[in-house]
Amino acid sequence: MSEFKCHHCKESLQGKKYVQKDEANYCVVCFDKHYANICQECQKPIGADSKEVRYRDQFWHNTCFKCSKCSQSLATETFVVWENKVLCNKCAAREAFPKCKGCLKDIVEGDQNVEYKGAVWHKNCFVCTNCKEIIGTKNFFPKDEAFYCVACYDTLFTKYCMKCHKPITSGGVTYQDQPFHNECFVCISCSKELNGQRFTAVDEQYFCVECYKNHVAKKCAGCKNPITGFGKGASVVAHEQNSWHDYCFNCKACSVNLANKHFVFHEEQVYCPDCAKKL
């Protein structure tokens, strides 16, 4: 018969107190020093003479096994593990109930509530940011961190087309801080949509380039073509009732360009001062 010894130090255990672990026997000294479980709370070994609490391969001294909220001893009580915390039943109930984002109080079983993007409110706490009326389960519009009832959102944020006066629900175009539907912001002459196109405004009416050239633009007294203000010839020379592209404002006799220079206007024609002396 083999001698009854400590598995670690090989000292005889005959007539001595010992601890059995994993089918091996240890003297109390070797067990406490080398094989005792570590308490999750105090991080000290749980010795042979200590009472131990085990839960899911974790260990505590029975005196360390307490509610992480109220510190009530749980060694002989029922408990709940909530988000890796050991809690007594009362604290677990408080932790388990979600908090209303409005009043910050618990939403308990039976309370009517509203949930939106992971947050929850008591039904009567979910109110319009503007008018404070209860939204409850009615339609609403979120904006940034706020919520608005349909009427307040419509009043505060909905844009109305300056032409048809109906709400713009998506897209649209803004010109000089005035909103329009794309289909309403059109050339007054040919009805072509102007969003993304070159256009010009005359007396609060909008024209595409072609219609402006053909129907609105003044004609150059030199080349007789329309003065549009686009591209070459954007600069204009005006005198009395006549207008010219700047590059067309030339002396009738010698053709020198007179834009930003002295000139003589004689019988509807433009002359440089030297040529005007020869008239």
C-alpha positions as CSV (number, residue, x, y, z in Angstrom):
1,M,0.0,0.0,0.0
2,S,1.5,3.3,-1.1
3,E,2.2,6.0,1.5
4,F,-0.4,8.7,1.9
5,K,1.6,11.9,0.9
6,C,1.0,15.5,-0.3
7,H,1.0,15.6,-4.0
8,H,3.2,18.7,-4.0
9,C,5.7,18.5,-1.1
10,K,5.6,14.7,-0.7
11,E,5.2,15.1,3.1
12,S,3.1,12.4,4.7
13,L,-0.6,13.3,5.3
14,Q,-1.1,10.6,7.8
15,G,-3.2,12.0,10.7
16,K,-3.0,15.5,9.2
17,K,-5.7,17.8,7.6
18,Y,-5.5,17.8,3.9
19,V,-7.4,19.1,0.8
20,Q,-8.4,17.0,-2.2
21,K,-8.4,18.8,-5.6
22,D,-8.5,17.3,-9.1
23,E,-8.1,13.8,-7.7
24,A,-4.9,14.8,-5.9
25,N,-4.3,15.3,-2.2
26,Y,-2.5,18.4,-0.7
27,C,-1.4,19.5,2.7
28,V,-3.1,22.7,3.8
29,V,0.1,24.8,3.4
30,C,0.8,23.6,-0.2
31,F,-2.9,24.0,-1.1
32,D,-3.1,27.6,0.2
33,K,0.1,28.6,-1.4
34,H,-0.1,26.9,-4.8
35,Y,-3.5,25.5,-5.6
36,A,-6.2,27.7,-3.9
37,N,-8.6,29.5,-6.2
38,I,-8.3,33.3,-6.4
39,C,-11.2,35.4,-5.2
40,Q,-12.8,37.6,-7.9
41,E,-13.4,40.4,-5.4
42,C,-10.3,40.7,-3.3
43,Q,-7.9,38.8,-5.6
44,K,-6.5,36.8,-2.7
45,P,-6.3,33.0,-2.4
46,I,-9.3,31.2,-1.0
47,G,-7.6,29.1,1.6
48,A,-8.5,25.6,2.8
49,D,-10.1,27.1,6.0
50,S,-12.2,29.6,4.0
51,K,-15.7,29.1,2.7
52,E,-15.9,29.4,-1.1
53,V,-18.7,30.5,-3.5
54,R,-18.4,29.3,-7.1
55,Y,-20.3,30.6,-10.1
56,R,-19.5,29.8,-13.7
57,D,-15.9,28.9,-13.0
58,Q,-15.4,32.0,-10.9
59,F,-14.7,31.9,-7.2
60,W,-15.2,34.2,-4.2
61,H,-14.7,34.1,-0.5
62,N,-18.2,33.7,1.0
63,T,-17.6,37.0,2.8
64,C,-16.6,38.7,-0.5
65,F,-19.6,37.5,-2.5
66,K,-21.8,40.7,-2.2
67,C,-24.1,42.7,-4.4
68,S,-22.0,45.1,-6.4
69,K,-24.6,47.9,-5.9
70,C,-25.7,47.7,-2.2
71,S,-23.0,45.4,-0.8
72,Q,-25.6,43.0,0.6
73,S,-24.0,39.6,1.3
74,L,-25.2,37.0,-1.2
75,A,-23.4,33.9,0.1
76,T,-26.8,32.4,1.2
77,E,-29.1,34.5,-1.0
78,T,-30.4,34.2,-4.5
79,F,-28.7,36.6,-6.9
80,V,-28.6,37.8,-10.6
81,V,-25.6,38.4,-12.8
82,W,-26.4,41.6,-14.9
83,E,-23.8,42.9,-17.4
84,N,-21.0,41.0,-15.6
85,K,-22.1,42.4,-12.2
86,V,-23.4,40.3,-9.3
87,L,-26.6,41.9,-8.0
88,C,-29.2,41.1,-5.3
89,N,-32.7,40.7,-6.6
90,K,-33.8,44.2,-5.7
91,C,-30.8,45.9,-7.4
92,A,-31.2,43.6,-10.4
93,A,-34.8,44.7,-10.8
94,R,-33.8,48.4,-10.8
95,E,-30.9,47.7,-13.3
96,A,-33.1,45.7,-15.6
97,F,-35.8,48.4,-16.0
98,P,-34.9,50.8,-18.8
99,K,-34.7,54.5,-18.0
100,C,-37.1,57.0,-19.7
101,K,-35.0,59.4,-21.7
102,G,-37.4,62.2,-20.8
103,C,-37.9,61.9,-17.0
104,L,-34.9,59.5,-16.3
105,K,-37.2,57.3,-14.2
106,D,-37.6,53.6,-14.6
107,I,-40.0,52.2,-17.2
108,V,-41.6,49.3,-15.3
109,E,-43.7,46.5,-16.5
110,G,-47.1,47.7,-17.6
111,D,-45.9,51.3,-18.5
112,Q,-46.8,52.5,-22.0
113,N,-43.7,53.5,-23.8
114,V,-42.2,54.7,-27.1
115,E,-39.0,53.3,-28.5
116,Y,-36.8,55.0,-31.1
117,K,-33.3,54.1,-32.2
118,G,-32.4,52.3,-29.0
119,A,-33.9,54.9,-26.6
120,V,-37.1,54.6,-24.7
121,W,-39.6,57.1,-23.2
122,H,-42.8,56.9,-21.2
123,K,-45.6,57.5,-23.6
124,N,-46.4,60.9,-21.9
125,C,-42.7,61.9,-21.8
126,F,-42.3,61.7,-25.6
127,V,-43.3,65.2,-26.5
128,C,-42.7,67.7,-29.3
129,T,-39.6,69.8,-28.7
130,N,-41.4,72.9,-29.8
131,C,-44.9,72.9,-28.5
132,K,-44.4,70.3,-25.8
133,E,-47.6,68.4,-26.8
134,I,-47.5,64.7,-26.2
135,I,-46.6,62.9,-29.4
136,G,-47.1,59.4,-27.9
137,T,-47.5,57.0,-30.8
138,K,-48.5,59.6,-33.4
139,N,-46.4,60.5,-36.4
140,F,-43.4,62.7,-35.7
141,F,-40.3,64.1,-37.4
142,P,-36.8,63.7,-35.9
143,K,-34.3,66.5,-36.5
144,D,-30.8,66.4,-34.9
145,E,-31.5,65.4,-31.3
146,A,-35.0,66.8,-31.2
147,F,-38.5,65.5,-32.2
148,Y,-41.4,67.5,-33.7
149,C,-45.0,66.8,-34.2
150,V,-46.2,67.1,-37.8
151,A,-47.7,70.6,-37.3
152,C,-44.6,72.1,-35.7
153,Y,-42.2,70.5,-38.2
154,D,-44.3,71.8,-41.0
155,T,-44.3,75.3,-39.6
156,L,-40.6,75.4,-38.6
157,F,-38.8,73.5,-41.3
158,T,-41.0,72.7,-44.4
159,K,-40.1,74.9,-47.4
160,Y,-42.8,76.1,-49.8
161,C,-42.3,76.6,-53.4
162,M,-42.4,80.3,-54.3
163,K,-44.3,79.5,-57.5
164,C,-46.9,76.9,-56.7
165,H,-46.8,77.4,-52.9
166,K,-46.9,73.7,-52.2
167,P,-44.4,72.0,-49.8
168,I,-41.1,70.9,-51.1
169,T,-40.6,67.4,-49.7
170,S,-37.3,66.6,-51.4
171,G,-34.8,68.1,-53.8
172,G,-35.7,71.5,-55.2
173,V,-33.6,74.5,-56.1
174,T,-33.0,77.7,-54.2
175,Y,-32.3,81.0,-55.9
176,Q,-31.6,84.2,-53.8
177,D,-32.9,82.4,-50.7
178,Q,-36.2,81.5,-52.4
179,P,-37.1,77.8,-52.8
180,F,-38.7,76.2,-55.8
181,H,-39.6,72.7,-57.0
182,N,-37.3,71.7,-59.9
183,E,-40.4,71.5,-62.2
184,C,-41.5,75.0,-61.1
185,F,-38.1,76.8,-61.6
186,V,-38.4,77.0,-65.4
187,C,-37.9,79.5,-68.3
188,I,-40.9,81.8,-68.5
189,S,-40.8,81.5,-72.3
190,C,-40.0,77.9,-73.2
191,S,-40.7,76.2,-69.8
192,K,-37.3,74.5,-69.8
193,E,-36.1,73.5,-66.3
194,L,-33.3,75.8,-65.2
195,N,-31.8,73.8,-62.3
196,G,-28.1,73.3,-63.3
197,Q,-28.5,75.5,-66.4
198,R,-27.3,79.0,-67.1
199,F,-30.2,81.5,-66.8
200,T,-30.9,85.1,-66.2
201,A,-33.6,86.9,-64.2
202,V,-35.5,90.0,-65.4
203,D,-38.2,91.5,-63.2
204,E,-38.5,88.3,-61.1
205,Q,-39.0,86.3,-64.3
206,Y,-36.4,83.6,-65.3
207,F,-35.1,82.9,-68.8
208,C,-32.8,80.3,-70.3
209,V,-29.9,81.8,-72.3
210,E,-31.5,81.1,-75.7
211,C,-34.9,82.7,-74.8
212,Y,-33.1,85.6,-73.1
213,K,-31.1,86.2,-76.3
214,N,-34.1,85.9,-78.6
215,H,-36.8,87.7,-76.6
216,V,-35.3,90.0,-73.9
217,A,-31.7,91.0,-74.5
218,K,-30.9,94.3,-76.0
219,K,-29.3,94.3,-79.4
220,C,-25.8,95.6,-79.8
221,A,-25.8,98.9,-81.8
222,G,-22.6,97.7,-83.5
223,C,-23.0,94.0,-84.5
224,K,-26.8,93.9,-84.0
225,N,-26.5,90.6,-82.0
226,P,-28.1,90.3,-78.5
227,I,-26.1,91.4,-75.5
228,T,-26.5,88.6,-73.0
229,G,-23.9,89.3,-70.4
230,F,-22.6,85.7,-70.8
231,G,-19.1,84.8,-72.1
232,K,-17.3,87.2,-74.4
233,G,-18.9,90.6,-74.4
234,A,-20.1,90.4,-70.8
235,S,-19.0,94.0,-70.4
236,V,-21.4,96.5,-72.0
237,V,-21.2,100.1,-73.0
238,A,-24.4,102.2,-72.9
239,H,-25.0,105.7,-74.2
240,E,-28.4,107.3,-74.3
241,Q,-30.8,104.6,-75.7
242,N,-28.1,102.5,-77.3
243,S,-25.9,99.6,-76.0
244,W,-22.8,97.9,-77.4
245,H,-20.7,94.9,-76.6
246,D,-17.4,96.5,-75.3
247,Y,-15.6,94.9,-78.2
248,C,-18.1,96.5,-80.7
249,F,-17.7,100.0,-79.3
250,N,-15.4,101.2,-82.1
251,C,-14.8,104.4,-84.0
252,K,-16.9,104.4,-87.2
253,A,-14.1,105.8,-89.2
254,C,-10.8,104.2,-87.9
255,S,-12.3,101.2,-86.0
256,V,-10.2,101.9,-82.9
257,N,-11.9,100.5,-79.8
258,L,-13.3,103.3,-77.6
259,A,-14.4,101.3,-74.5
260,N,-13.4,103.3,-71.5
261,K,-12.1,106.1,-73.7
262,H,-13.3,109.5,-74.8
263,F,-15.6,109.4,-77.8
264,V,-17.9,111.6,-79.9
265,F,-21.5,110.5,-80.7
266,H,-22.6,112.0,-84.0
267,E,-25.7,111.0,-86.0
268,E,-26.1,107.7,-84.2
269,Q,-22.5,106.8,-84.8
270,V,-19.4,106.7,-82.5
271,Y,-16.1,108.4,-83.4
272,C,-12.8,108.9,-81.7
273,P,-12.0,112.6,-81.0
274,D,-9.4,112.7,-83.9
275,C,-11.9,111.4,-86.5
276,A,-14.7,113.5,-85.1
277,K,-12.6,116.6,-86.0
278,K,-12.6,115.6,-89.7
279,L,-16.4,115.3,-89.9
